[in-house]
Amino acid sequence: DRKQGLHSMNMMEAAASEPSLDLDNLKLLELIGRGRYGAVYKGSLDERPVAVKVFSFANRQNFINEKNIYRVPLMEHDNIARFIVGDERVTADGRMEYLLVMEYYPNVGTIRYMAPEVLEGAVNLRDCESALKQVDMYALGLIYWEIFMRCTDLFPGESVPEYQMAFQTEVGNHPTFEDMQVLVSREKQRPKFPEAWKENSLVRKN
C-alpha cells in the first residue's frame, strides 16, 4: 500500500508540473525513425527544434505509459532526454494521434547500436533473457569504443580525435535499418581500432 501511495503521489506531483504548450505551433519537419509503437520526427515548436514521437490511436496505452514515465520527477536528469510535453490532437483527416515532444538531440538513435542478431531477425526467443543480455552487451561495446576514442591516455603524444559515434564514418548521422543490415550483418564490419592503440600498454593489458 505504501508503494502504491508513493507511486500515486509521484504521478500527482508530475501532473501538477505538466507544462501547457500550444501544439498548434508544432510542425513536423522530417521523419527520423520508425519503431513498433510510433514514428519519430524532427520538429519545430515555437521555432525551437524538438523531437516528436507520434503514436496512433491503436497505441494510445503505450503513449500513456511512456508519458507517465517521463513525468516522474526523478526522470529530470542531464543524462536523460528532456521531456517537454505530451498531448493529443486530431489530424486534418480526422484521426486521433498522440504526441510526445522531447528536446531534440541530433547525434542519437538506436539503430546503429542494434546487434547483428537483431538486424537479422534471429534473436533466440526461447532464451529471451540471455539473448537480450547479449544484445545489450554488443551495444555497450560500441559505447565503450566511443568513450575510449576520447580517452587521452590511449593517445599518448597525439591529439584526441573529435567525438564520433560508432560507424559514423561509414553510415553518417542517421543510418537506416537497411544501412546497418548491410554494414554489420552482411559485410561483418565493426568499429576500427586506431593505430595508436596497437603499441599502447593500457590497451594490451586489457
Order of alpha helices (4+ residues) and beta strands (2+ residues): alpha-beta-beta-beta-alpha-beta-beta-alpha-alpha-alpha-alpha-alpha
